[in-house]
Structure formats: C-alpha cells, structure tokens
Amino acid sequence: MPRKIILRNVIRKQWLLVGIVVCIIFACIYPKLGAKEGPLKPELTVKYMAVPTIFLVSGISLKTEFFVGILKMFGVNAWILKGLITVACMPPPVSSAVLLTKSAQGNETAAIFNSVLGSFLGILITPISLLFNLGYTTLVPIFTTVFQLIMTVLLPLLLGQLLKKYSDIREHNLPLNMISQLALLFVVYTTFCDTFMTPDIGLDAIDVLITVALVLFIHFVLIVASFRTAWYFRKHFSASDVVAIAFCSTHKSLTLGIPILKLMFQGYSHLHQISLPLMVYHPIQIILGGVMGIQMKDWIQKQSIKRLPV
C-alpha cells in the first residue's frame, strides 16, 4: 500500500489528535486570535457556543435506555500534580474505551454500559469532585459555577435527550461526532491561545516531558493493576469482561473533561497547567491501549482455547 494512502488513513482515523496538534501550533504562531478578548471572543463563544454544543451532541448521542435501566434495577510542578488529580476526577470516554474493548474482542456491551452510565454521572460528579479536591478558594464562586454548569452543560444535555426522543434528528445522519470534536478543537485552540499570550505560564520543556513520563507510567500501572485485579476474580468475570474492565476503568474523557475545566476555571491563571495532564492522557491512553489491546486479544483467544471441551 502506498505511503500516501497509509498516511491518509492514519489522519482520517486519528484526525482529532492531528487537529489538537494543529490547534496548538496555530495558537503558538498567532495567539491573539483566540486569546481572551481577542477577535474570536472565547469568553463568549467557548462558554455559550462550543461547550453547550459538545453537551448537546452528548445528549443526542447517549443511550438513555441504559440509564433508565439502572434506575429500574436500583517534586514536580505542583500544578502538574494537581492536573493529575484533575484527570482522576474526569468521567470515562464515550467511545475510545468501547472501540479498544471491541478491537481486543472484549465485552463490548459492558464497555458501552460503563461509558454511557459514566458519562451521565460524570456531568454531576466531576464538577463536585473538582471542587472537593482542588478547593473552593481556587475557583470562581460556587453559585456562579453551578449556574454556568446548569446553563451550558445540563440544559444542552437535556435538550439533546429531548430532541432524540421527540424528533427525527437521528434519522438525518448528521455528523454529530464530528461536530462535537470540532467544538472541542475550538476549545483546545482558545485555551492554548491564552497559554501562549501569558508571558510566564510556569511550565518549561522539562515539565512537559515529566508530565508525559508520569502519565505514561501511571496509565500503564493502572491498566495492568486493573487487569490483574479483575482476573483475580475470574470466578465472576470472563476473559472478555476482564479486558472491558481494564480499559473502561482507566480511560478518561477529553471530550467532556476539557469543556468542564474551561467552564469552571475560566480566567484562572493555572488553567493551562492543570489541563496539560488530561491533554497528554488522551493520546497516551489510545496509543498504549492499541498496543496492549493486541496482547489482550491474543490472551482472550488463548483463554478460549483452554476452555474448549476435550
């Protein structure tokens, strides 16, 4: 296969990652365009257009029946370290863990259930856990934050659910995922525009490298620990369940996380620092998950052979 075709396929499949890199480069070259009070007016367009768009699409995309079913059943830079705590507060991703579980022949149904339920709960739990772990004094006033979350997160999410239920919007085959990711790229771009407009952001190349190394190490340890813990209880979980648990329990959502951070920390001088670990975590979880997914797929096949009747 020609190199151009391979490169085109890679870009098509990972266009969000490519878009993030491009946004960072453009933000570095001309940060005034997307900086606060710049021509793009991110204080208005991000807060009241891009973020609500992301959660509106989430409301249309999330499968309500899963949530209803549950109701029926019952030395490093200090701010980088806080950014790692921020990652821990994030909800699971809507798609990446499901795709990796499916590619490794894991329990796709369980992965979908976890992603949907986690996304619903994350809308409420993530802001609360951020306030609890990072402290009220570092954020905007609590009532202002709650009001903004209701207006830009919960209401668009609810509107999306209503449109899904009472309209034929899903029948029009709209590129909802692309719309959401384009809005996310706009949020990422304006965030880094503010970063490059700030003379001293408290980060240097060493901090970035340390962040990458820490995130890579932590994610690897977590996915291995999750895998081994789930396999320890193999009387209750099948091999495909173990793979789903390993991916779903360690993946974090950039799509939902960045808008929440941007909303809650708008105008906060350390926003770029606490956002960096989540930015790094997203590509690492996909790349590392893809590599480990191959090993897990082989492992599942070996387990299925062992269980075949003699």
MARLUM-462743 format. One line per 10 residues: number of its first residue (from 0); their letters; for each residue x, y, z of N, C-alpha, C. Coordinates in nm, 3 decimals. Each point is the difference from the previous one (the first is absolute). Last residue first. Layout:
// MARLUM-462743
NUM> a> X,Y,Z,X,Y,Z,X,Y,Z  ...
// end
This chain:
// MARLUM-462743
309> vplrkisqkq> -1.251,-3.106,2.604,0.094,-0.099,-0.055,-0.076,-0.113,-0.066  -0.159,0.531,0.057,-0.012,-0.136,0.055,0.094,-0.096,-0.070  0.107,0.531,0.062,-0.068,-0.089,-0.091,-0.006,-0.141,0.059  0.226,0.388,0.192,-0.132,-0.037,0.050,-0.076,-0.093,-0.093  0.434,0.184,-0.102,0.014,-0.078,0.123,-0.134,-0.052,0.049  0.014,0.293,-0.371,0.051,-0.131,-0.038,0.011,-0.091,0.123  -0.115,0.452,0.062,-0.113,-0.072,-0.060,0.041,-0.141,-0.043  0.328,0.293,0.170,-0.091,-0.041,0.107,-0.119,-0.079,-0.056  0.308,0.189,-0.302,0.062,-0.110,0.072,-0.091,-0.051,0.112  -0.137,0.380,-0.237,-0.005,-0.118,-0.087,0.063,-0.122,0.067
299> iwdkmqigmv> 0.026,0.415,0.219,-0.139,-0.049,-0.001,-0.011,-0.126,-0.085  0.415,0.221,0.000,-0.026,-0.063,0.130,-0.141,-0.058,0.006  0.129,0.256,-0.374,0.066,-0.130,-0.002,-0.027,-0.077,0.129  -0.156,0.437,-0.013,-0.074,-0.080,-0.097,0.059,-0.141,-0.009  0.223,0.320,0.259,-0.120,-0.049,0.067,-0.085,-0.087,-0.092  0.385,0.216,-0.171,0.039,-0.106,0.094,-0.122,-0.060,0.068  -0.070,0.368,-0.278,0.045,-0.113,-0.082,0.037,-0.118,0.089  -0.109,0.410,0.204,-0.118,-0.069,-0.051,0.035,-0.120,-0.086  0.326,0.305,0.169,-0.036,-0.104,0.096,-0.123,-0.077,-0.046  0.143,0.359,-0.271,0.109,-0.097,0.010,-0.038,-0.115,0.093
289> ggliiqiphy> -0.304,0.358,-0.044,0.011,-0.073,-0.125,0.108,-0.106,0.004  -0.050,0.289,0.368,-0.111,-0.094,-0.008,0.004,-0.082,-0.128  0.308,0.349,0.058,0.034,-0.112,0.087,-0.110,-0.105,-0.002  -0.085,0.390,-0.247,0.118,-0.068,-0.054,0.035,-0.123,0.084  -0.356,0.271,0.150,-0.034,-0.060,-0.129,0.118,-0.080,-0.055  0.053,0.246,0.398,-0.091,-0.110,0.026,-0.042,-0.070,-0.131  0.278,0.385,-0.024,0.071,-0.114,0.059,-0.093,-0.117,0.023  -0.172,0.419,-0.160,0.070,-0.079,-0.103,0.072,-0.121,0.057  -0.235,0.265,0.324,-0.087,-0.046,-0.108,0.075,-0.077,-0.109  0.220,0.222,0.375,-0.061,-0.130,0.033,-0.079,-0.057,-0.118
279> vmlplsiqhl> 0.192,0.442,-0.004,0.099,-0.105,-0.026,-0.062,-0.139,0.018  -0.262,0.377,0.098,0.035,0.006,-0.142,0.096,-0.112,-0.038  -0.104,0.056,0.452,-0.114,-0.059,-0.071,0.025,0.001,-0.150  0.326,0.207,0.282,-0.004,-0.146,0.016,-0.116,-0.068,-0.073  0.028,0.487,-0.016,0.104,-0.072,-0.074,-0.003,-0.151,0.022  -0.274,0.351,0.222,-0.058,-0.067,-0.117,0.102,-0.090,-0.071  0.107,0.281,0.376,-0.080,-0.114,0.047,-0.066,-0.074,-0.116  0.262,0.381,-0.102,0.083,-0.095,0.073,-0.080,-0.122,0.046  -0.210,0.372,-0.218,0.081,-0.076,-0.095,0.083,-0.106,0.070  -0.262,0.298,0.269,-0.083,-0.089,-0.081,0.085,-0.088,-0.093
269> hsygqfmlkl> 0.106,0.358,0.347,0.065,-0.131,-0.009,-0.080,-0.099,-0.084  -0.144,0.457,0.099,0.136,0.011,-0.056,0.068,-0.135,-0.020  -0.534,0.126,-0.040,0.091,-0.048,0.104,0.140,-0.010,-0.058  -0.412,0.110,-0.242,0.071,0.114,0.057,0.099,-0.038,0.108  -0.353,-0.357,-0.078,0.008,0.112,-0.093,0.068,0.120,0.067  -0.111,-0.470,0.155,0.124,0.072,0.027,0.020,0.115,-0.098  -0.385,-0.293,-0.017,0.018,0.022,0.143,0.122,0.087,0.030  -0.104,-0.123,-0.456,-0.113,0.072,0.059,0.028,0.038,0.145  0.310,-0.262,-0.238,-0.003,0.134,-0.059,-0.111,0.083,0.063  0.032,-0.455,0.121,0.112,0.078,0.055,-0.004,0.144,-0.050
259> ipigltlskh> -0.315,-0.292,-0.182,-0.030,0.021,0.142,0.111,0.083,0.065  0.061,-0.134,-0.453,-0.104,0.103,0.016,-0.035,0.029,0.145  0.317,-0.350,-0.081,0.051,0.134,-0.033,-0.108,0.107,0.009  -0.121,-0.465,0.072,0.083,0.059,0.103,0.045,0.141,-0.029  -0.258,-0.292,-0.299,-0.082,0.057,0.107,0.086,0.077,0.100  0.221,-0.202,-0.364,-0.114,0.070,-0.060,-0.089,0.066,0.105  0.368,-0.287,0.113,0.045,0.134,-0.038,-0.118,0.083,-0.050  0.008,-0.449,0.333,-0.059,0.071,-0.113,0.060,0.139,-0.019  0.207,-0.493,0.199,-0.061,0.126,0.040,-0.041,0.079,-0.123  0.145,-0.549,0.181,-0.009,0.105,-0.102,-0.077,0.121,0.051
249> tscfaiavvd> 0.074,-0.422,0.245,0.121,0.083,-0.007,-0.009,0.113,-0.101  -0.336,-0.351,0.090,0.033,0.055,0.132,0.119,0.094,-0.003  -0.159,-0.239,-0.393,-0.102,0.095,0.047,0.037,0.066,0.132  0.284,-0.343,-0.202,-0.008,0.122,-0.080,-0.093,0.104,0.063  0.047,-0.423,0.213,0.133,0.062,-0.008,-0.004,0.131,-0.078  -0.391,-0.272,0.025,0.029,0.067,0.127,0.132,0.075,-0.007  -0.120,-0.269,-0.368,-0.087,0.118,0.009,0.027,0.079,0.127  0.224,-0.408,-0.049,0.052,0.098,-0.097,-0.084,0.129,0.006  -0.147,-0.364,0.256,0.124,0.053,0.056,0.058,0.108,-0.092  -0.375,-0.249,-0.142,-0.037,0.097,0.103,0.124,0.068,0.055
239> sasfhkrfyw> 0.058,-0.355,-0.300,-0.046,0.121,-0.072,-0.044,0.108,0.098  0.124,-0.420,0.175,0.117,0.067,-0.057,-0.040,0.128,-0.073  -0.336,-0.138,0.381,0.062,-0.075,-0.110,0.121,0.078,-0.050  -0.215,0.010,0.513,0.017,0.070,-0.127,0.065,-0.092,-0.103  -0.096,-0.139,0.451,-0.115,0.087,-0.027,0.008,0.067,-0.136  0.340,-0.285,0.167,-0.120,-0.081,0.024,-0.126,0.079,-0.035  0.439,0.194,-0.008,-0.044,-0.065,-0.124,-0.117,-0.095,0.019  0.279,0.353,0.267,-0.139,-0.038,0.026,-0.060,-0.068,-0.124  0.439,0.148,-0.022,0.001,-0.067,0.130,-0.140,-0.048,0.037  0.070,0.272,-0.382,0.027,-0.142,-0.025,0.008,-0.081,0.129
229> atrfsavilv> -0.057,0.470,0.024,-0.120,-0.061,-0.059,0.020,-0.149,-0.024  0.371,0.244,0.152,-0.103,-0.004,0.104,-0.127,-0.067,-0.052  0.354,0.078,-0.302,0.032,-0.108,0.094,-0.104,-0.013,0.110  -0.047,0.354,-0.316,-0.008,-0.128,-0.068,0.022,-0.115,0.099  0.062,0.440,0.153,-0.141,-0.027,-0.024,-0.020,-0.137,-0.063  0.439,0.153,0.057,-0.060,-0.030,0.130,-0.148,-0.034,-0.015  0.230,0.142,-0.384,0.049,-0.132,0.041,-0.064,-0.041,0.132  -0.094,0.428,-0.158,-0.064,-0.098,-0.088,0.045,-0.142,0.034  0.192,0.366,0.240,-0.143,-0.013,0.027,-0.065,-0.109,-0.085  0.456,0.115,-0.073,-0.017,-0.068,0.130,-0.148,-0.024,0.028
219> fhiflvlavt> 0.103,0.251,-0.385,0.045,-0.141,-0.015,-0.022,-0.078,0.129  -0.084,0.462,0.008,-0.102,-0.070,-0.079,0.037,-0.146,-0.018  0.310,0.280,0.220,-0.122,-0.018,0.081,-0.105,-0.079,-0.077  0.401,0.118,-0.228,0.025,-0.097,0.107,-0.128,-0.030,0.079  -0.020,0.335,-0.332,0.025,-0.131,-0.062,0.019,-0.108,0.106  -0.039,0.445,0.145,-0.128,-0.049,-0.051,0.016,-0.139,-0.061  0.391,0.219,0.146,-0.087,-0.034,0.112,-0.131,-0.062,-0.047  0.301,0.168,-0.326,0.055,-0.119,0.065,-0.091,-0.047,0.114  -0.109,0.405,-0.217,-0.018,-0.113,-0.092,0.046,-0.130,0.066  0.080,0.396,0.238,-0.144,-0.030,-0.005,-0.027,-0.121,-0.089
209> ilvdiadlgi> 0.435,0.170,0.016,-0.032,-0.070,0.124,-0.147,-0.039,0.003  0.143,0.264,-0.357,0.057,-0.134,-0.011,-0.031,-0.083,0.125  -0.126,0.454,0.004,-0.080,-0.075,-0.098,0.049,-0.143,-0.012  0.246,0.293,0.272,-0.132,-0.028,0.061,-0.086,-0.083,-0.095  0.411,0.158,-0.161,0.021,-0.108,0.097,-0.132,-0.039,0.065  0.014,0.374,-0.290,0.006,-0.127,-0.074,0.016,-0.119,0.094  -0.225,0.407,0.233,0.105,-0.003,-0.100,0.002,-0.137,-0.064  -0.348,0.352,0.318,0.034,-0.130,-0.057,0.115,0.015,-0.098  -0.240,0.362,0.232,0.049,-0.089,0.103,0.034,-0.139,-0.049  -0.152,0.409,-0.239,-0.106,-0.093,0.039,0.047,-0.101,0.103
199> dptmftdcft> 0.120,0.511,-0.212,0.060,-0.107,0.080,-0.109,-0.092,0.050  -0.118,0.339,-0.319,0.147,0.005,-0.006,0.067,-0.116,0.075  -0.480,-0.014,-0.250,0.048,0.023,0.136,0.152,-0.004,0.001  -0.254,-0.096,-0.388,-0.007,0.144,0.025,0.050,0.034,0.139  -0.040,-0.450,-0.148,0.113,0.063,-0.067,-0.002,0.153,0.013  -0.358,-0.253,0.192,0.126,-0.049,0.055,0.118,0.074,-0.060  -0.434,0.075,-0.168,0.021,0.069,0.128,0.133,-0.041,0.062  -0.117,-0.228,-0.383,0.023,0.141,-0.036,0.024,0.082,0.127  -0.128,-0.448,0.044,0.143,0.017,-0.024,0.034,0.140,-0.050  -0.455,-0.104,0.077,0.073,-0.023,0.125,0.148,0.024,-0.019
189> tyvvfllalq> -0.283,0.008,-0.375,-0.009,0.125,0.078,0.073,-0.014,0.134  -0.018,-0.387,-0.278,0.073,0.108,-0.065,-0.002,0.128,0.083  -0.258,-0.373,0.141,0.144,-0.025,0.018,0.082,0.116,-0.057  -0.463,0.011,-0.072,0.029,0.022,0.141,0.149,-0.017,0.027  -0.151,-0.103,-0.428,-0.009,0.144,0.021,0.033,0.035,0.145  -0.032,-0.452,-0.117,0.122,0.058,-0.055,0.002,0.152,0.019  -0.393,-0.232,0.119,0.108,-0.027,0.095,0.131,0.061,-0.047  -0.366,0.018,-0.288,-0.020,0.093,0.111,0.109,-0.018,0.105  -0.002,-0.303,-0.349,0.040,0.131,-0.050,-0.017,0.107,0.107  -0.153,-0.432,0.095,0.146,0.006,0.004,0.053,0.130,-0.057
179> simnlplnhe> -0.469,-0.084,-0.009,0.047,0.007,0.138,0.151,0.015,0.006  -0.195,-0.069,-0.420,-0.039,0.132,0.052,0.053,0.019,0.141  0.054,-0.423,-0.200,0.092,0.099,-0.058,-0.031,0.141,0.052  -0.288,-0.350,0.126,0.131,-0.020,0.062,0.100,0.102,-0.051  -0.433,-0.009,-0.194,-0.001,0.052,0.137,0.137,-0.012,0.066  -0.208,0.001,-0.493,0.132,-0.039,0.054,0.018,0.052,0.143  -0.482,-0.142,-0.239,0.088,0.114,0.022,0.133,-0.047,0.059  -0.430,-0.233,-0.176,0.141,-0.039,-0.013,0.095,0.119,0.011  -0.499,-0.042,0.049,0.060,0.085,-0.103,0.148,-0.028,-0.021  -0.296,-0.200,0.337,-0.025,-0.057,-0.132,0.064,0.080,-0.113
169> ridsykkllq> -0.001,0.127,0.469,0.095,-0.109,-0.025,-0.017,-0.061,-0.139  -0.298,0.343,0.158,0.133,0.055,-0.027,0.101,-0.109,-0.030  -0.508,0.040,0.087,0.065,-0.099,-0.086,0.142,0.044,-0.036  -0.310,0.097,0.467,0.021,0.046,-0.137,0.069,-0.111,-0.079  -0.105,-0.025,0.476,-0.121,0.056,-0.059,0.019,0.055,-0.141  0.355,-0.217,0.272,-0.123,-0.075,0.027,-0.118,0.050,-0.081  0.433,0.208,-0.027,0.014,-0.140,-0.039,-0.132,-0.074,0.013  0.030,0.443,0.153,0.002,-0.005,-0.146,0.008,-0.143,-0.050  0.033,0.067,0.460,-0.137,0.027,-0.045,-0.009,-0.003,-0.152  0.425,-0.047,0.201,-0.081,-0.117,0.028,-0.145,0.019,-0.049
159> glllpllvtm> 0.294,0.366,-0.031,0.040,-0.106,-0.092,-0.082,-0.126,0.018  -0.057,0.353,0.304,-0.058,0.034,-0.130,0.034,-0.106,-0.103  0.199,-0.038,0.421,-0.143,-0.032,0.008,-0.068,0.030,-0.133  0.448,0.123,0.035,-0.010,-0.146,0.007,-0.147,-0.043,0.002  0.097,0.463,0.020,0.024,-0.057,-0.133,-0.011,-0.152,-0.003  -0.049,0.201,0.428,-0.109,0.035,-0.090,0.024,-0.048,-0.144  0.345,-0.064,0.328,-0.119,-0.082,0.027,-0.115,0.031,-0.096  0.410,0.254,-0.053,0.023,-0.144,-0.002,-0.131,-0.078,0.012  0.033,0.488,0.009,0.083,-0.040,-0.114,0.025,-0.150,-0.010  -0.274,0.219,0.350,-0.034,0.065,-0.126,0.075,-0.057,-0.119
149> ilqfvttfip> 0.087,-0.158,0.446,-0.140,-0.029,-0.036,-0.031,0.055,-0.139  0.419,0.098,0.185,-0.008,-0.142,-0.034,-0.141,-0.037,-0.044  0.074,0.434,0.160,0.060,-0.017,-0.132,-0.006,-0.145,-0.045  -0.149,0.102,0.436,-0.090,0.060,-0.099,0.054,-0.019,-0.141  0.271,-0.137,0.362,-0.116,-0.088,-0.014,-0.095,0.052,-0.107  0.368,0.272,0.111,0.043,-0.123,-0.068,-0.117,-0.093,-0.025  -0.072,0.386,0.255,0.023,0.036,-0.140,0.038,-0.123,-0.081  -0.040,-0.051,0.461,-0.132,0.017,-0.060,0.010,0.040,-0.148  0.402,-0.050,0.260,-0.069,-0.126,-0.018,-0.133,0.017,-0.072  0.424,0.332,-0.082,-0.098,-0.026,0.105,-0.088,-0.119,-0.034
139> vlttyglnfl> 0.466,-0.028,-0.225,-0.098,0.106,0.001,-0.101,-0.031,0.110  0.468,-0.216,0.090,-0.096,0.004,-0.110,-0.087,0.123,0.007  0.335,-0.155,0.321,0.071,0.013,-0.127,-0.094,0.018,-0.117  -0.142,-0.071,0.460,0.064,0.130,-0.011,0.072,0.019,-0.133  -0.228,-0.413,0.143,-0.091,0.105,-0.045,0.073,0.131,-0.028  0.223,-0.504,-0.047,-0.032,0.104,0.096,-0.083,0.112,-0.058  0.172,-0.445,-0.171,0.084,0.116,-0.029,-0.031,0.119,0.091  -0.237,-0.425,0.032,0.142,-0.032,-0.002,0.091,0.120,-0.021  -0.488,0.034,0.009,0.044,-0.064,0.123,0.152,-0.018,0.003  -0.213,0.171,-0.389,-0.011,0.097,0.109,0.056,-0.058,0.129
129> lsiptiligl> -0.024,-0.288,-0.364,0.100,0.104,-0.025,-0.001,0.105,0.111  -0.329,-0.335,0.004,0.129,-0.055,0.042,0.113,0.100,-0.025  -0.433,0.116,-0.146,0.002,-0.009,0.146,0.135,-0.050,0.050  -0.080,0.016,-0.470,0.013,0.134,0.059,0.008,-0.003,0.153  -0.066,-0.426,-0.214,0.129,0.063,-0.032,0.012,0.141,0.055  -0.412,-0.256,0.035,0.102,-0.036,0.097,0.133,0.071,-0.028  -0.388,0.057,-0.291,-0.026,0.049,0.135,0.118,-0.021,0.094  0.021,-0.147,-0.449,-0.050,0.137,-0.013,-0.021,0.062,0.138  0.116,-0.462,-0.046,0.112,0.094,-0.002,-0.044,0.145,-0.011  -0.305,-0.373,-0.027,0.039,0.032,0.137,0.110,0.105,0.003
119> fsglvsnfia> -0.141,-0.155,-0.426,-0.111,0.062,0.071,0.042,0.046,0.139  0.310,-0.246,-0.246,-0.017,0.134,-0.058,-0.114,0.075,0.068  0.079,-0.451,0.120,0.105,0.087,0.050,-0.011,0.142,-0.054  -0.296,-0.333,-0.161,-0.030,0.033,0.139,0.103,0.096,0.057  0.079,-0.156,-0.436,-0.124,0.078,0.004,-0.031,0.044,0.142  0.370,-0.285,-0.070,0.023,0.131,-0.059,-0.122,0.090,0.010  -0.027,-0.455,0.146,0.086,0.079,0.087,0.018,0.142,-0.053  -0.236,-0.307,-0.269,-0.076,0.030,0.121,0.080,0.091,0.092  0.215,-0.169,-0.378,-0.099,0.101,-0.037,-0.079,0.044,0.122  0.300,-0.355,0.058,0.073,0.124,-0.023,-0.095,0.114,-0.036
109> atengqaskt> -0.172,-0.437,0.045,0.037,0.055,0.131,0.072,0.133,-0.015  -0.101,-0.231,-0.395,-0.124,0.044,0.066,0.030,0.064,0.135  0.352,-0.206,-0.248,-0.039,0.131,-0.053,-0.124,0.054,0.069  0.395,-0.348,0.134,-0.145,0.009,0.016,-0.046,0.140,-0.040  0.449,-0.181,-0.232,-0.051,0.003,0.136,-0.151,0.012,0.001  0.352,-0.012,-0.369,-0.099,-0.106,0.017,-0.047,-0.012,0.146  0.291,0.339,-0.205,0.069,-0.107,0.073,-0.093,-0.118,0.027  -0.160,0.390,-0.218,0.113,-0.045,-0.082,0.077,-0.114,0.066  -0.358,0.209,0.236,-0.050,-0.075,-0.116,0.114,-0.056,-0.083  0.106,0.283,0.358,-0.055,-0.127,0.051,-0.048,-0.087,-0.115
99> llvassvppp> 0.141,0.431,-0.104,0.115,-0.083,0.034,-0.046,-0.135,0.054  -0.332,0.321,-0.097,0.067,-0.042,-0.123,0.118,-0.092,0.029  -0.230,0.194,0.365,-0.087,-0.096,-0.069,0.070,-0.054,-0.125  0.208,0.344,0.242,0.008,-0.125,0.075,-0.084,-0.109,-0.067  -0.019,0.437,-0.189,0.132,-0.063,-0.017,0.012,-0.133,0.074  -0.411,0.302,0.004,0.025,-0.093,-0.110,0.132,-0.076,0.006  -0.189,0.326,0.329,-0.120,-0.056,-0.061,0.035,-0.110,-0.100  0.302,0.122,0.448,-0.031,0.049,-0.134,-0.123,-0.070,-0.057  0.064,0.086,0.538,0.053,-0.086,-0.106,-0.038,0.055,-0.137  0.055,0.355,0.403,-0.085,-0.116,-0.031,0.065,-0.086,-0.108
89> mcavtilgkl> 0.286,0.313,0.362,-0.071,0.001,-0.127,-0.085,-0.126,-0.021  0.315,0.118,0.368,-0.139,0.042,0.020,-0.084,-0.012,-0.127  0.473,-0.090,0.015,-0.069,-0.102,0.078,-0.148,0.033,0.021  0.286,0.314,-0.209,-0.025,-0.114,-0.089,-0.079,-0.107,0.073  0.150,0.363,0.254,-0.111,0.038,-0.088,-0.037,-0.113,-0.095  0.380,-0.043,0.266,-0.120,-0.019,0.082,-0.124,0.034,-0.082  0.404,0.088,-0.201,-0.019,-0.145,0.007,-0.121,-0.035,0.087  0.130,0.449,-0.023,-0.058,-0.042,-0.127,-0.023,-0.149,-0.005  0.226,0.185,0.362,-0.143,0.027,0.012,-0.073,-0.036,-0.130  0.460,-0.035,-0.006,-0.053,-0.102,0.090,-0.150,0.020,0.022
79> iwanvgfmkl> 0.223,0.323,-0.245,-0.007,-0.122,-0.079,-0.058,-0.114,0.085  0.091,0.403,0.209,-0.124,0.008,-0.077,-0.014,-0.116,-0.097  0.390,0.047,0.269,-0.117,-0.027,0.087,-0.129,0.001,-0.080  0.482,-0.143,-0.192,-0.079,0.122,0.007,-0.130,-0.030,0.074  0.357,-0.339,0.126,-0.048,0.046,-0.127,-0.077,0.128,0.023  0.129,-0.285,0.312,0.117,0.087,-0.033,-0.020,0.064,-0.132  -4.085,-1.820,-0.114,0.038,0.045,0.139,0.120,0.112,0.007  -0.271,-0.229,-0.388,0.067,-0.106,0.073,0.035,0.043,0.144  -0.188,0.311,-0.308,-0.097,-0.105,0.023,0.064,-0.110,0.084  0.263,0.347,-0.141,-0.098,0.051,0.096,-0.102,-0.106,0.035
69> igvffetkls> 0.311,-0.099,-0.336,0.064,0.003,0.131,-0.098,0.048,0.106  -0.140,0.007,-0.448,0.010,-0.137,0.050,0.063,-0.005,0.138  -0.016,0.406,-0.234,-0.132,-0.034,0.054,0.003,-0.141,0.058  0.381,0.143,-0.224,-0.015,0.073,0.125,-0.132,-0.032,0.067  0.082,-0.181,-0.425,0.092,-0.060,0.097,-0.016,0.067,0.137  -0.243,0.167,-0.372,-0.056,-0.123,0.053,0.092,-0.069,0.100  0.114,0.403,-0.254,-0.075,0.020,0.122,-0.047,-0.131,0.062  0.420,0.135,-0.315,-0.112,-0.094,-0.003,-0.074,0.002,0.133  0.304,0.396,-0.269,-0.005,-0.094,0.112,-0.127,-0.083,-0.006  0.086,0.360,-0.317,0.070,-0.126,-0.025,-0.016,-0.102,0.111
59> igsvlfitpv> -0.180,0.453,0.012,-0.062,-0.071,-0.112,0.058,-0.140,-0.016  0.184,0.285,0.328,-0.138,-0.032,0.036,-0.072,-0.076,-0.109  0.433,0.161,-0.080,0.005,-0.111,0.095,-0.141,-0.042,0.041  0.044,0.378,-0.271,0.028,-0.121,-0.077,0.005,-0.121,0.092  -0.042,0.409,0.211,-0.121,-0.024,-0.077,0.015,-0.128,-0.082  0.371,0.160,0.231,-0.092,-0.073,0.088,-0.137,-0.021,-0.065  0.334,0.239,-0.240,0.055,-0.131,0.036,-0.099,-0.079,0.084  -0.107,0.448,-0.105,-0.010,-0.087,-0.118,0.049,-0.141,0.032  0.045,0.343,0.331,-0.136,-0.054,-0.012,-0.018,-0.092,-0.121  0.428,0.206,0.041,-0.029,-0.095,0.110,-0.143,-0.052,-0.006
49> amykvtlepk> 0.126,0.332,-0.321,0.075,-0.125,-0.017,-0.034,-0.102,0.108  -0.223,0.430,0.030,-0.021,-0.065,-0.130,0.070,-0.136,-0.007  0.014,0.311,0.381,-0.141,-0.007,-0.036,-0.027,-0.061,-0.138  0.448,0.040,0.206,-0.090,-0.026,0.112,-0.144,-0.024,-0.046  0.341,0.115,-0.319,0.028,-0.129,0.064,-0.107,-0.033,0.103  -0.029,0.417,-0.218,-0.020,-0.109,-0.097,0.028,-0.137,0.061  0.071,0.399,0.264,-0.141,-0.016,-0.037,-0.021,-0.123,-0.088  0.430,0.116,0.153,-0.077,0.013,0.124,-0.151,-0.013,-0.026  0.323,0.009,-0.360,-0.022,-0.131,0.063,-0.078,0.007,0.129  0.101,0.314,-0.427,-0.077,0.017,0.124,-0.028,-0.134,0.070
39> lpgekaglkp> 0.254,0.134,-0.423,-0.094,-0.114,0.011,-0.086,0.005,0.126  0.343,0.339,-0.090,-0.104,0.002,-0.104,-0.103,-0.114,0.011  0.242,0.112,0.459,0.049,0.008,-0.136,-0.115,-0.004,-0.100  -0.008,-0.047,0.494,-0.026,0.134,-0.053,0.059,0.020,-0.139  0.205,-0.413,0.211,-0.111,0.070,0.064,-0.005,0.144,-0.046  0.226,-0.330,-0.343,0.020,0.034,0.141,-0.122,0.074,0.054  0.094,-0.161,-0.465,-0.091,-0.075,0.087,0.015,0.029,0.147  0.255,0.241,-0.339,-0.128,-0.030,-0.066,-0.099,-0.066,0.094  0.464,0.100,0.114,-0.095,0.110,0.020,-0.138,-0.032,-0.058  0.405,-0.286,-0.040,-0.090,-0.020,0.114,-0.106,0.109,0.018
29> yicafiicvv> 0.333,-0.211,-0.377,-0.080,0.123,0.007,-0.102,-0.012,0.113  0.350,-0.332,-0.057,0.039,0.096,-0.103,-0.075,0.133,0.016  -0.102,-0.371,0.285,0.136,0.048,0.028,0.040,0.109,-0.099  -0.409,-0.218,-0.062,-0.010,0.083,0.120,0.137,0.058,0.036  -0.023,-0.308,-0.352,-0.058,0.128,-0.041,-0.012,0.095,0.120  0.151,-0.436,0.091,0.098,0.069,-0.084,-0.053,0.138,-0.041  -0.289,-0.285,0.239,0.108,0.047,0.087,0.104,0.079,-0.080  -0.348,-0.210,-0.239,-0.052,0.112,0.081,0.108,0.058,0.089  0.103,-0.388,-0.246,-0.011,0.116,-0.089,-0.049,0.122,0.077  0.009,-0.411,0.229,0.137,0.046,-0.028,-0.002,0.126,-0.085
19> igvllwqkri> -0.410,-0.207,0.078,0.050,0.059,0.123,0.140,0.055,-0.021  -0.198,-0.242,-0.353,-0.061,0.132,0.017,0.050,0.070,0.124  0.127,-0.446,-0.079,0.067,0.089,-0.095,-0.051,0.142,0.015  -0.218,-0.324,0.249,0.134,0.020,0.053,0.080,0.093,-0.091  -0.424,-0.123,-0.150,-0.013,0.085,0.118,0.137,0.028,0.060  -0.048,-0.299,-0.367,0.000,0.140,-0.040,-0.015,0.094,0.120  0.076,-0.505,-0.105,0.046,0.073,0.119,-0.003,0.151,-0.024  -0.148,-0.307,-0.339,-0.040,-0.070,0.122,0.034,0.080,0.126  0.126,0.165,-0.430,-0.146,-0.011,0.005,-0.047,-0.063,0.131  0.464,0.028,-0.091,-0.055,0.132,0.030,-0.151,-0.006,0.013
9> vnrliikrpm> 0.219,-0.392,-0.134,0.036,0.032,0.139,-0.061,0.134,0.041  -0.045,-0.132,-0.448,-0.084,-0.083,0.087,0.026,0.030,0.147  0.272,0.207,-0.326,-0.136,0.053,-0.007,-0.094,-0.076,0.093  0.443,-0.155,-0.048,-0.003,0.126,0.076,-0.140,0.059,0.002  0.068,-0.380,-0.266,0.012,-0.036,0.142,-0.009,0.125,0.087  0.011,0.063,-0.462,-0.129,-0.058,0.039,0.002,-0.037,0.148  0.399,0.157,-0.191,-0.099,0.109,0.005,-0.136,-0.052,0.046  0.360,-0.304,-0.078,0.013,0.073,0.126,-0.104,0.110,0.014  -0.103,-0.450,-0.291,0.082,0.121,-0.006,0.000,0.075,0.132  -0.062,-0.537,-0.034,-0.085,0.120,0.000,0.088,0.125,0.000
// end
